[in-house]
Amino acid sequence: MKLQGIFPALTTPFDYEGNLYRVKVFHNVERLNQLGLAGYVAGGSTAENPLLSVEERIQMWRWVREARAEGRLLMAGTGAESVRETVALCNQAAEIGFDVALVLTPRYYALMRTPETQALFYRAVADRSKLPVVLYNMPAVTGYDLPVETIAVLSEHPNIIGLKDSSGSVEKLAATVKAVKPGFQVLTGSGVTLWPALQAGATGAILAFASAAPYACITIWEAFRTREYEAAADWQQRILTAAKLVPATYGVPGLKHAMDLNGYYGGPPRLPLVPPGAAARAEIEAAMAEIRS
């Protein structure tokens, strides 16, 4: 299974009473269907996953599966703290029609944040999952940075096919690409370093920023693919400020505001997250002014 190109990390649309908003899920995905995206990630950290119930996560998967265009690969964010629940979510996503499970590193107990426990967790999940597994390394959320050596060992498992690296370190991504077995695919999770990550060996990207500015992200990918390196570098510079602001500085609420600016539905975040204030909105609007999708 090829994990190449740009995968937007989808947000979860809520109405102003905090309920899942089906119409807006379809609005966003159907607009994205018109672009040259590789697929979609539903239920990751950009989806406010920790603020959703299990039932809501599964409902979102069903709607995204229904709305997506044929040929678009679907990844489900299935990470949970236990092997048992993670496997159950992976297999539920498989029944719905997803193609890949994106599994965040467990982190609640300090004892979980060791290479040995992480390796045990991922092997146990991959042994039982009906879907191929992509490791998800996001130290900003988990407080733990999965070591290159552990990723290399896990890359040998036949049902672990790739990594989403949201560490933001191009140097680490390059070291990971060199350390893993041939055919293991490394995707970047950072819009700020998309072009350098592709140069370092990433096969594509899973980006929150692509939910607000998919065309710009696709343009960098296509320029890389066709070896138009000056164009890729130019577009990376164009999106740099905006990609630093959303979601890096202003989080999912800031990303949702950027989506509203570009004709997608961002809408309100779920409490205790709150919409960005006036100054933050103005900063985001200025950064996004020349980035339309």
Phi, psi and omega in degrees: 000125183270128176250080185232142178102200186254128177242109174294137170274108189287145172273169175256114178285131174242149169278183186278007169254002177087012179270153172302141189243090187303313183303322183281333171301311180294320178303311183293311184293320180294326174292318180294331178301337184280353184252167184275058179270154180280332182167197185223149172249123179241131176091019175272194182295329178295337181277011184057039187308317180296344182262003180255149170283164176301320180297322179291321178300314182294321178297318177298318178301317181298316182292318179295319177299319180291324186275336188291150175285147178300143180093349178273125181287141181244127174247134177253130173285105188246009184296139173214173185283333181254154174299316185302310182290322179298316179297317179300319179291319177303314184286330173294317178297323177298318180295327180287333178119016176282162186254331188217147173255125176260114192243112179288147177297133175291151189208357192300310179267143180303326180296339177286335188271057175226152179303322183295315181292321178297317179297318178298314180303308185292322177297316181296320177295312184295327178297328189253346184284137175283346179253148169297148188253136169247125176293145181233108181255110182223080185302330181298332179265316189270339186076012181222132180253110183299122184293151178303319183297321179291318177300318180298317178296315181293334180295344179281344181290134185293341181253012173248112193251351183186183182219135163261115182258107177253026177289335182083359181263112178292326179298317179292319179301316180297320178295323179294315179303321181286332188273332186281166180290156177302137180094344176286131191254130181248123177248145176271149175251014185243116175290333180295327183241029183303306183296312177300324180294319177297319176297328183278355175120003176296142179271354181170199185208143170249110193232128169298319183301332180290346174286337179257327184223061184297322184298318180298319180292319178297322181299319177296316178299313182294323177295321176296314184297325182263009176064032173266075192292327178294320178295319179298315180296322179296314180292326176299319179293323180297322184267357191302310183297314181296319181292333175287327182281319183230118003262003191304312184271314187255009171063198180298321177302319177293320177299317180296325176294319178297323177297317178302323181294331186256016173089001172268167177264114172267298178072191184281150169282175178264134177305141015273004172291146181229156178300154178295149178286179186300316182295318179294319178299317180297320179295317179295316180299319179294319181290328183269358189303324183255010181244097182247149179219000000 
